[in-house]
Amino acid sequence: MKKILLCALFAAALPAGAQVIDIHGVLVEPRHPTTSDRVRLTVIGVEGCPLTFHEPTYRPLSDWVDIRVVPANGVTPAKDWQDCAKLPIYRDFRHTFEIGPLRAGTNVAMVWLDGYNFPNPDLNWREIFEVSEDNGQLHLGQDGGFQASIRWSNPRDGSSGTGHAQRLARDSGAFWFFSPDNLEVTVKILDGRAINGRWWVFIASMTDLQFEVDISRAGGPAKTYVQTAGANRNFIDINASFEEGPSQPVVPIWPEIVLTPERSTSADPVHVEVAVGNPWDTLTYDGVEGNRILFNDLSWAWPSGSPPPPNLRFTAETTAGPLAPGIHAVDFRLDKEHFVGRTFEVTPASPGLRLRRADDLFDIEVSYRLPGEAGFAAAPGTPLTADAGYFYFFDPSNVEVTAKIVDGRAVNKHWWVFLANMTTVELKIEVTHCPPDAPPAYCITKTYVQPPGQNRNFLDTSTFFGEP
């Protein structure tokens, strides 16, 4: 299994406690890359001295990729950093690199500071992430036990293919057909067994192509939902029953770190679950330290002697926040020393969603009203790509409305707006389009309304004009 490593070092080896670099984390995009994706690694932190970040280098013998950090002039690093550390000037930085496509499996990203006898025992950050096979399967649910896949076809030209999966949250995901920025179908699976003994399946479409969505659980038989060509329809199935195949607890080789929601705002508490494979239950949650949520494992420190028993699966969890906007990380430690972590960014809470296509701005606001309530409540928006985003009402893992903007100006000189939803709650959606450098009087707003008890989409290809 390939391990992609990107290491981050504090300069603890510098004299007089000087610090020339502080790594806050490494953001990985997409959050759930596949073997077809280029993976973006964004190193985030603070530098006290000018630094140069070299492009990733693959080391075939050790099967990892490193990013080397050196002084800006690249000469005599130890002396340069010692001189600079006398009067450091601290600056925030973000350096983004692309690697891959990568092989499937657990990957660990590392960044290392040159000039201090690498590898250094003070290594203090490794970013862990999973790469899955690009087989079109979307894994949903708390344990990833649901699998969804999609096949599409276009009778107009005879083309067909398999959709590419993109997970949005624990219970929700989407598929794209032609471009990762252009989401076509959204899928959500909720556990309604406490209410009616069934699973609830929601499928929302933003395409008129023919497609078939197959959903199964734990290797059992699949249930299929079909949209015919030329239609645009949703599916709400609150009586879904799924047979399960035989299952065994999966014992992780590397620690598993699961965040819910995966894209959080400053209004959302963040639930963190860490799972390990150990002979003993020695995993603990150790609290919050600065921007890091700490977990610690002492299993490796047990005295040697007779062979340990087989590994079992142990978990620890906590709910933190709401957290302030900025970079945060889950720090998994072995005997209080950093081993691996997972970095995430908390964005400011906002009731709406802003998408930018070319120089044009689209502001989308979704509000909903529950039965018996007098007024509408604003739904938080979460951007996914330059073209698409989603809204939720109560739980960030429960996607309710998906929006995307498509550039159709080459066809009819208009922007195309697609709004798909997976709820029967009363909705009011306002889309505002502002041409580049135009005064507010030239902005256009259109409101789309879903009455209570209905479930409908909106495909508008004629309202928002724009010169190609």
PECORBEL-V466698 format. One record per pair of residues at least 12 apart in sequence whose ideal C-beta (glycine too) atoms are under 10 Angstrom apart, sorted by the first residue. I is the first residue (numbers start at 1). J is the second residue. Records with the same first field share a line. If there is no record, write none. Layout:
I->J  J
This chain:
1->63  103  104  105  106  107  131  253  254
2->58  63  64  65  102  103  104  105  106  107  131
3->62  63  64  65  102  103  105  106  107  108  109  110  126  128  254
4->39  41  56  58  63  64  65  66  99  100  102  103  105  106  107  108  109  110  127  129  131
5->56  59  62  63  64  65  66  67  107  108  109  110  111  112  126  127
6->23  26  28  41  43  56  64  65  66  67  97  99  107  108  109  110  111  112  125  126  127
7->23  26  64  66  67  68  69  108  109  110  111  112  113  118  119  120  123  124  125  126  127
8->21  22  23  24  25  26  43  44  45  67  69  109  110  111  112  113  123  124  125  126  127  338  341
9->21  23  69  110  111  112  113  114  116  118  119  120  122  123  124  125
10->22  23  45  113  120  122  123  124  125
11->48  49  69  81  85  113  115  116  120  122
12->113  116  120  121  122  123  124
13->78  81  113  115  116  117  120  121  122
14->48  49  78  81  82  84  85  113  116
15->78  81  82  85  86
16->82  85  86
17->85
18->48  49  81  82  84  85  86  88
19->46  47  48  49  81  85  88  90
20->46  47  48  49  50  51  69  71  77  80  81  82  84  85  88  90  113
21->43  45  46  47  48  49  51  53  69  81  93  111  113
22->44  45  46  47  48  90  92  93  124
23->43  44  45  46  47  69  93  111  113  124  125  127  329  343
24->43  44  45  46  92  93  94  125  290  291  292  326  327  328  329  343
25->42  43  44  45  109  125  127  291  292  327  328  329  330  331  341  342  343  344  345
26->41  42  43  44  45  67  95  97  109  110  111  125  126  127  128  129  327  329  341  342  343
27->40  41  42  43  44  94  96  109  127  129  327  329  342  343  344  345
28->40  41  42  107  109  127  128  129  130  131  342  343  344
29->41  42  96  98  129
30->129  166  167  180  384  385
31->129  130  166  167  168  169  259  262  263  344
32->129  130  131  132  138  139  165  166  167  168  173  262
33->99  100  101  102  104  107  129  130  131  132  134
34->100  101  102  104  130  131  132  133  134  135  136  137  164  165  166
35->100  101  102  103  104  105  131  132  133  134  135
36->100  101  102  131  133  134  164  180
37->98  100  101  102  131  132  134  164  166  180
38->98  99  100  101  102
39->65  97  98  99  100  101  102  107  109  129  131
40->96  97  98  99  100
41->56  65  67  95  96  97  98  99  100  109  111  127  129
42->94  95  96  97  327  343  345
43->67  69  93  94  95  96  97  109  111  125  127  343
44->92  93  94  95  96  326  327  329  343  345
45->91  92  93  94  95  111  125  327
46->88  90  91  92  93
47->69  72  84  88  89  90  91  92  93  95
48->81  84  85  87  88  89  90  91
49->71  72  80  81  82  83  84  85  86  87  88  89  90  91
50->71  72  73  80  84  89  91
51->69  70  71  72  77  81  84  91  93  95  113  114
52->68  69  70  71  72  73  74  95  114
53->67  68  69  70  93  95  96  97  111
54->66  67  68  69  70  74  95  97  111  114
55->67  68  97  98  99
56->68  97  98  99  100  109  111
57->99
58->99
63->103
64->107  108  109  110
65->97  99  100  102  107  109  110
66->109  110  111  112  118
67->95  97  99  109  110  111  112
68->111  112  113  114  115  118
69->95  111  112  113  114  115
70->113  114  115
71->83  84  114  115
72->84
74->114
76->115
77->113  114  115  116
78->114  115  116  117
79->115
80->115
81->113  115  116
92->327
94->327
95->111
97->109  111
100->131
101->131  134
102->129  131
103->131  133
104->130  131  132  133  134  135
105->130  131  132  133  253  254
106->128  129  130  131  252  253  254  255  256  340
107->127  128  129  130  131  254
108->126  127  128  129  254  339  340  341
109->125  126  127  128  129  340  341  343
110->123  125  126  127  340
111->123  125  126  127
121->337
122->337  338
123->337  338  339
124->331  337  338  341
125->292  329  331  338  339  340  341  343
126->332  338  339  340  341
127->329  340  341  342  343
128->254  255  256  257  330  332  339  340  341  342  343
129->257  340  342  343
130->254  256  257
132->165  167
134->162  164  165
135->147  149  162  164  165
136->148  149  150  151  161  162  163  164  165  175  214
137->149  150  162  163  165  173  214  216
138->150  163  164  165  166  167  168  172  173  174  175  185  187  189  213  215
139->165  167  173
140->165  167  168  169  170  171  172  173  187  188  189  190  215  217  397
141->170  171  189  190  191  199  217  218
142->170  171  191  258  260  273  397
143->170  218  247  249  250  258
144->167  170  218  250  258
145->189  216  217  218  219  220  242  244  245  247
146->171  173  187  189  199  201  215  216  217  218  242
147->165  214  215  216  217  218  219  220  222
148->163  165  173  175  185  187  188  189  201  203  213  214  215  216  222  225
149->162  163  165  175  187  212  213  214  215  216  222
150->162  163  164  165  174  175  176  177  184  185  187  203  211  212  213  214  215  225  227
151->163  210  211  212  213  214  224  226
152->175  177  178  184  185  207  209  210  211  212  213  227  229
153->209  210  211  212  229
154->177  207  208  209  210  229
155->209  210  228  229  230
156->209  229  230
159->177  178  209
160->177  209  210  211
161->177  178  209
162->175  177
163->175  176  177  178  183  184  185  211  213
164->176  177  178  179  180  183  184
165->187
166->180  183  186  384  385  388
167->262
168->183  186  187  188  261  262  263  382  384  389  390  392  396  397  399  402
169->188  259  260  261  262  263  382  390  392  395  396  397  398  399
170->189  258  259  260  261  262  271  395  396  397  398
171->187  188  189  190  191  200  202  260  395  397  398  399
172->186  187  188  189  190  202  204  261  390  392  396  397  398  399  400  402  422
173->185  186  187  188  189  399
174->186  187  188  204  206  384  388  390  399  402  404  420
175->187  207  211  213
176->385  388  404
177->207  209  211
179->385  387  406
180->384  385  387  388
181->357  384  385  386  387  388  404  405  406
182->206  207  385  387  388  404  405  406  407  418
183->204  206  207  384  385  387  388  389  390  402  403  404  418  420
184->205  206  207  209  211  388  402  404  418  420
185->203  204  205  206  207  209  211  213  225  227  234  402  420
186->202  203  204  205  206  234  388  390  399  400  401  402  420  421  422
187->201  202  203  204  213  215  225  235  399  422
188->200  201  202  203  204  236  397  398  399  400  402  422  423
189->201  202  203  215  217  237  240  242
190->202  238  240  395  397  398  422
192->238  239  240
193->241
195->238
196->238  239
197->239  241
198->237  238  239  240  241  242
199->215  217  223  237  238  239  240  241  242
200->236  237  238  239  240  422
201->213  215  223  225  235  236  237  238  239  240  242  422
202->234  235  236  237  238  398  399  400  421  422  423  424  455
203->215  225  227  233  234  235  236  237  420  422
204->232  233  234  235  236  390  399  400  401  402  418  419  420  421  422  423  455  457
205->225  227  231  232  233  234  235  402  418  420  457  459
206->232  388  402  403  404  406  416  417  418  419  420  457  458  459
207->227  231  232  418  420  459
208->227  228  229  230  231  232  233  459
209->227  228  229  230  231  232
210->226  227  228  229  230  231
211->225  226  227  228  229  231
212->224  225  226  227
213->225  226  227  235
215->237  240  242
216->242  243  244  245
217->240  241  242  243  244  245  247
218->242  243  244  245  246  247
219->243  244  245  246  247
220->242  243  244  245  246  247
221->242  243  244  245
222->242  243
223->237  240  241  242  243
225->237  240
232->418  420  456  457  458  459
233->455  456  457
234->420  421  422  423  424  455  456  457
235->422  455
236->422  423  424  455
249->275  277  312  313
250->275  277  313
251->275  276  277  278  310  311  312  313  314
252->274  275  276  277  278  311  313  314  315
253->276  277  311
254->275  276  277  332  339  340
255->274  275  276  277  278  283  295  297  330  332  334  339  340  341  342
256->273  274  275  276  277  313  315  332  342
257->272  273  274  275  293  295  329  330  331  332  340  341  342  344
258->271  272  273  274  275  315  317  330  342
259->271  272  273  293  328  330  342  344
260->272  273  317  319  395  396  397
261->344  382  392  395  396  397  398  399
262->344  382  396  397
263->344  345  346  347  382  383  384  389  390  396
264->320  321  322  323  325  328  344  345  346  347  349  382  396
265->321  322  323  325  346  347  348  349  350  380  381  382  396
266->321  322  323  324  325  326  346  347  348  349  350
267->321  322  323  346  347  348  349  350  351  380  396
268->321  322  323  346  347  349  380  382  392  395  396  397
269->319  320  321  322  323  396
270->293  318  319  320  321  322  323  328  330  344  346  396
271->317  318  319  320  321  396  397
272->285  293  295  316  317  318  319  320  321  330  342  344
273->285  295  315  316  317  318  319  330
274->293  295  296  297  314  315  316  317  318  330  332  342
275->313  314  315  316  317
276->295  297  299  311  312  313  314  315  316  332
277->299  310  311  312  313  314
278->297  298  299  300  302  308  309  311  312  313  314
279->299  302  307  308  309  310  311  312  314
280->297  298  299  302  308  309  311  312  314
281->297  299  312  313  314  315  316
282->296  297  298  299  300  301  302  314  316  335
283->295  296  297  298  299  314  315  316  332
284->296  297  298  316  333
285->316  317  318  320
286->316  318  331  333  336
287->318  320
288->318  320  321  323  328  331
289->331
290->328  329  331
291->323  324  326  327  328  329  331  343  346
292->328  329  330  331  333  338  341  343
293->318  320  321  323  328  329  330  331  332  341  342  344
294->318  329  330  331  332  333  336  338  341
295->316  317  318  330  331  332  333  339  341
296->316  331  332  333  334  335  336  337  339
297->314  316  332  333  334  335  336  339
298->333  334  335  336
299->311  314  334  335
300->334  335  339
301->334  335  336
316->332
318->330
321->346
322->346  349
323->344  346
324->346  348
325->345  346  347  348  349
326->345  346  347  348
327->343  344  345  346
328->342  343  344  345  346
329->341  342  343  344  345
330->342  343  344
331->343
347->380  382  383
349->380  381
350->365  378  380  381  382  383
351->365  366  367  377  378  379  380  381  391
352->364  365  366  367  378  379  380  381  389  391  430  432
353->365  366  379  380  381  382  383  384  388  389  390  391  401  403  431
354->381  383  389  432
355->381  383  384  385  386  387  388  389  403  404  405  417  431
356->383  386  387  405
357->386  387  404  405  406  407  409  415  433  466
358->386  407  409  415  435  436  466  468
359->434  435  436  437  466
360->405  407  409  415  433  434  435  436  438  464  466
361->432  433  434  435  436  438  443
362->387  389  403  404  405  415  417  431  432  433  434  464
363->381  430  431  432  433  434  443  445
364->381  389  391  401  403  404  405  417  419  429  430  431  432  433  448
365->378  379  381  391  428  429  430  431  432  445  447
366->378  379  380  381  390  391  392  393  400  401  403  419  421  427  428  429  430  431  448
367->379  391  393  426  427  428  429  430
368->391  393  394  400  401  421  423  425  426  427  428  429  450  452
369->425  426  427  428  452
370->393  394  425  426  452
371->425  426  452  453
373->426
376->426  427  428
377->393  394
378->391  393
379->391  392  393  394  400  401  423  425  427  429
380->392  393  394  396
381->401  403
382->396  399
383->403
384->399  402  403  404
385->404
386->404  405
387->403  404  405  406  407  418
388->402  403  404  405  406  418
389->401  402  403  404  405
390->402  403  404  420  421  422
391->403  419  421  423  427  429
392->423
393->423  425
398->422  423
399->421  422  423
400->421  422  423  425  427
401->419  420  421  422  423  425  427  429  450  457
402->418  419  420  421  422  457
403->417  418  419  420  421  429  431  458
404->416  417  418  419  420
405->417  418  431  433  464
406->418  459  461
407->466  468
408->461  462  464  466  468
409->464  465  466  467  468
410->468
411->461  468
412->461  462  465  468
413->462  465  466  467  468
414->433  460  461  462  463  464  465  466  468
415->431  433  460  461  462  463  464  465  466
416->459  460  461  462  463  464
417->429  431  433  446  448  458  459  460  461  462  463  464
418->457  458  459  460  461
419->431  448  450  456  457  458  459  460
420->455  456  457  458  459
421->448  450  454  455  456  457  458
422->455
423->450  454  455
424->450  451  452  453  454  455  456
425->450  452  453  454  455
426->449  450  451  452  453  454
427->448  449  450  451  452  454  455  456  458
428->447  448  449  450
429->446  447  448  449  450  458
430->445  446  447  448
431->444  445  446  447  448  458  460  463  464
432->444  445  446  447  464
433->445  446  463  464  465  466
434->464
435->464  465  466  467
436->466
444->463  464  465
445->463
446->458  460  463  464
448->460  463
